[in-house]
Amino acid sequence: MAGPVPRPSVVTPRQRRTLEQIVRRETSPQQQVRRAKLVLAAPGANNAPAARQVGVTVDTARTWRARWAAAREALLAAEAEGDDAALRAVILGVLADAPRSGTPATFSPEQICPIVALACEPPSASARPISQWTARELADEAVKRGIVPRISPQSGERVLARRPSSPTGAGIG
């Protein structure tokens, strides 16, 4: 039984060449290669043969082939510019992951940098009677200095874990 006919995903010869280059390039991420293969697979057919050919689910084939079809105007505009680099950039944008929802960052880069700098200072410079920063001491000092209104010791631990090791080789406490 035939499935629904997908939106036509037209691939011009220049787009095909660029997609084939992505597929052949050894440094292309595998997700990108799989998506390029989906666009190139079974043009004009429904999504099931394309999914079988590439080895993905029909839903995956439907998603990526629909995204390609929806980007038709942008692809043609980039192609009309005559610049292969512009066309490649648009194609890579179409094949890229969509932004995902999630919790916004708790701390801004403007807050993280001073906390990392604080972690690189000796605790004695902050009148702390310890030889190495602990997560709790670091969090307390960041709040005391007004860098952040509040920070958990777990967040302090993550900052300490990312901190570059000191020249003396002293670790974290």
C-alpha positions in Angstrom: 0.0 0.0 0.0 1.4 3.4 -1.0 1.8 6.0 1.6 1.0 9.7 1.3 2.9 11.6 -1.3 5.5 13.8 0.3 6.1 17.4 -0.6 8.3 17.4 -3.6 12.0 17.8 -2.6 13.7 19.1 -5.7 17.5 18.9 -5.7 19.2 20.9 -8.4 22.5 19.6 -9.9 24.6 22.1 -7.9 22.8 21.2 -4.7 23.3 17.5 -5.5 27.0 18.1 -6.0 27.3 19.8 -2.6 25.2 17.1 -0.9 27.4 14.4 -2.4 30.5 16.3 -1.2 29.1 16.3 2.3 28.4 12.5 2.1 31.9 11.8 0.7 33.9 14.1 3.0 35.5 12.0 5.8 35.2 14.8 8.4 31.4 15.3 7.9 29.4 14.4 11.1 27.4 11.2 10.6 24.1 12.9 11.3 24.8 15.4 8.5 25.8 12.6 6.2 22.6 10.6 7.0 20.5 13.7 6.4 22.2 14.5 3.1 21.6 10.9 2.0 17.9 11.2 2.9 17.6 14.3 0.7 19.4 12.5 -2.2 17.5 9.2 -1.8 14.6 8.2 -4.0 13.7 11.7 -5.4 10.0 12.0 -6.1 9.1 8.8 -4.2 7.5 8.7 -0.8 9.5 8.6 2.4 9.4 4.8 3.0 11.9 3.9 0.2 14.2 6.7 1.2 14.1 5.6 4.9 14.9 2.0 3.9 17.7 3.1 1.6 19.4 5.1 4.3 18.5 2.9 7.2 16.3 5.3 9.3 12.7 5.4 10.4 10.0 6.8 8.1 9.4 9.6 10.6 13.1 10.6 10.3 12.9 10.5 6.6 9.7 12.6 6.6 11.2 15.2 8.9 14.4 15.8 7.0 12.9 15.6 3.6 10.1 18.1 4.6 12.8 20.4 6.0 14.6 20.3 2.7 11.4 21.0 0.8 10.5 23.9 3.2 13.9 25.5 2.6 13.5 25.5 -1.2 13.4 29.3 -1.5 16.5 29.8 0.6 18.4 27.1 -1.3 17.4 28.6 -4.7 18.3 32.1 -3.5 21.7 30.9 -2.3 22.3 29.1 -5.6 21.3 32.2 -7.6 24.1 34.2 -5.9 26.5 31.9 -7.8 28.7 31.4 -4.7 29.3 27.8 -3.8 30.3 28.8 -0.3 26.9 30.5 0.3 25.0 27.5 -1.1 27.0 25.2 1.1 26.3 27.3 4.2 22.6 27.2 3.5 22.6 23.5 2.9 24.5 22.9 6.2 22.0 25.1 7.9 19.1 23.0 6.6 20.8 19.8 7.7 21.7 21.2 11.1 19.8 20.3 14.3 17.0 22.6 15.2 17.3 24.5 18.5 16.1 22.5 21.4 14.1 23.7 24.3 15.7 23.6 27.7 16.3 25.5 30.9 18.1 28.7 30.3 21.6 29.0 31.7 21.7 29.8 35.4 24.8 32.0 35.2 25.9 34.4 32.5 29.4 34.4 31.0 29.9 37.7 32.8 29.3 35.8 36.1 31.2 32.6 35.3 34.4 34.4 34.4 34.9 36.1 37.8 34.0 32.8 39.6 36.6 31.0 37.6 39.1 33.8 38.3 38.2 33.5 42.0 38.9 29.8 41.9 42.3 30.5 40.5 43.2 32.8 43.4 44.6 31.3 46.6 41.9 31.2 49.3 44.2 33.2 51.6 43.7 36.2 49.3 40.1 36.2 50.4 41.0 35.7 54.1 39.9 32.1 54.0 41.7 29.8 56.5 42.1 27.0 53.9 44.9 26.0 51.6 42.6 25.0 48.6 39.2 26.0 47.5 36.3 23.7 48.3 33.1 23.9 46.4 31.2 25.3 49.5 33.9 27.9 50.2 34.0 29.0 46.6 30.2 29.4 46.5 30.2 31.3 49.7 32.9 33.7 48.5 31.2 34.3 45.1 28.0 35.3 47.0 30.0 37.4 49.5 31.7 39.3 46.6 28.4 39.9 44.9 29.3 38.0 41.8 26.0 36.0 42.0 23.0 36.4 44.4 23.3 32.7 45.2 25.1 29.6 44.0 25.0 26.0 45.2 28.1 24.1 46.3 27.4 21.8 43.3 27.7 24.7 40.9 30.9 25.7 42.7 32.1 22.1 42.2 31.5 22.3 38.4 33.5 25.6 38.3 36.4 23.9 40.2 36.3 20.9 37.9 36.6 23.1 34.8 39.4 25.2 36.3 42.8 24.8 34.7 45.3 23.2 37.0 47.6 25.6 38.7 51.3 25.9 37.7 52.3 24.4 41.1 50.2 21.3 40.4 48.0 21.9 43.4 44.6 20.2 42.9 41.3 21.2 44.2 40.0 20.4 47.6 
